[in-house]
Amino acid sequence: MPLGEDGNGWKKKTDNIRDIYDFKEVLGTGAFSEVVLAEEKRTHRLVAIKCIPKKALEGKENSIENEIAVLHKIKHANIVSLEDIFENKTHLYLVMQLVSGGELFDRIVEKGFYTEKDASKLIQQILDAVKYLHDMGIVHRDLKPENLLYYSMDEDSKIMISDFGLSKIEGSDSVMSTACGTPGYVAPEVLAQKPYSKAVDCWSIGVIAYILLCGYPPFYDENDAKLFEQILKAEYEFDSPYWDDISDSAKDFIIHLMEKDPRKRYACEQALQHPWIAGDTALDKNIHESVSAQIKKNFAKSKWKQAFNATAVIRHMRRLQLGTSQEGPSQNTPTSPCHGELLVPEDDEENGEHLTQGQFS
């Protein structure tokens, strides 16, 4: 769906995006875009605006057009939404729903109490959102914990799926065979360079469920070739002592999703009906100590690609709550976030409040 054709109806022309939005702070940068925290002047609503210089799109038009085509079709409670598209002579602006609750792993580590039931509820939300995508003929192709963000800082906040840069809209005349995704989460058939389907997303959900229950990935090796070999054979274990207190039902659920043969692998609909999701087999036992220790060990900040920093969002939210947001532009707000030097707030290591917003890559 090239922007030059059907896309024309989506885009709104503007001479100056700042007439509509008050740009607050730069949140992060991706491969060819910058992301700005902005407030819509008319409604005072906070959004994240992805600013893409048209020059940077040269040769990459297909990638961004695919992301926009996918995002524009999607309206689901657990998926970050594309709310508006503006353009001027030099830039394309994607106005995205702002999610400010932080990363999945950070939230788990911060909890004092965490159970299989918590993990089951998270996976249920992910399955529901991915089933919605699959029903629309959309395959995400890069589901991983870093792309799962909490909507807000509320204790009972919902989880949101982001990052549609690798998504593919299935067509009756197209067979997916491009090897893509993140190594540890990619399905065997992708690595085998065989034609594949939406079943690749279900495999990834199985990997995520595995990590949520033990804190470490099912496949790991410093050597990519050895890692791929493990995945191709679907070789993984429920190691003792980490899995000793995990229910057989949880293990059965994972086995049906991390099934080597995509034809036998559970689809989202089947997974949603599994007793671990739909029934009451997920245990209430507190597994926080073991899981959080493993997450800290295996998913250290330094290992994560930090594409989006939520510290500025949370800082700004607090100012709003304290009624001090009317102080005018902050001193570190660039005069033009979409031009020149990018000012990214430093990581707030003290409270560890970050987001990895892969959608902004």
Steps between C-alpha positions, in 0.01 A plus 500: 500500500740773381460838663481664163176315426261394777722677750402845374168479681674442833742789499411850612702786357650748743742786452606478862425203728563731798179685422317184610736349757721646770826305482629421851806278503681265267440145619731307277635427159478211259677404181345783300263684729467697822225467757363798687269525799232749393180650632209563267417869548127459455446209741819512718539128432853356506618300199823369354581640156735311272673759279639356179704717263393421143865497397556208735224304327681485169549132430305406814154602381370142504596447863327808639202466267454143619509609864247774433273272297499250786458750782225688320284186487536410866267595783541277805518570874835324535674643193666842480293700253591739221268794560588744223737562211621846397748609238672814381761554230782349703349261756246230565350503852340189652292589806507194725313410817727569796576205725673596822493197728846363429637169383361159582817375673546816704148467641549134592830574676341789693210285622529336839257226408474325163329174408418269213154657502658841432695351210187328369308831498783670311514224239121505465514871406780436251315204346181703470683783321693264269183306417348834397801566275486151350125530434585815301767316306786676680804311627713693751824302445697662784319429825739524795493636858658832399198567279257448789432820692265594781238757406534691828670490839179365659540173686235333282614660173442306181791385283551646151665358189719739303744494210347418167812568295526133401130430462360348186148515368429158355369499147351208314784526250788536745696241693723631776853373490713799605717410796428767758436545868719482808717184524388368841129533417490395137327177393693202357334527158623859462860396572459205263401758236181312427176674406322590821173632634342670800607194703836677547332744739362214709849355537623840625216518753611158626855632547366807686284278726807286575701808605213637710503182707873461561673828409737359239463413129442142380777536241829667570853488366761769445559336164214577260557183298460286814197703607337444160580130522312477832200683357493299178481181708258664749730380777407650835462376857295578809807511722504421870476679740351792303203301369441280804219720632341567161179310416483220244224699333735795438760265352236335280390843376858591403559163332198556274624844395870414472417208271758457223241409234294815425210281381474343847571823690207656684342801331394794719143374520610159629747658742227728640292189578782321684422443872808704602339804332125432504482276808635515852816292469743795529642491852486779758839415651740795524790441256625860508834442671624239253357662185616854578851379588526323165358799308762728658772250412392421145342824382733765636437854377832504317381212283184675390484735208352812660313669218258698710546659839189531716666698775398826333141382462473403865671821613253699293203302631611579856524870417145485366377330816675761713346778293837636393480422130429861408856612555548534125751319281763319700855619452609178341221497242660552158356779291437250222505135608478384141803697384859519612640360820293247691478551874411176674444503878754293690389168645360533849693215654376571851141400439558297185208650311547425132307390198635322201264624235602287206228647282716810475790330331 
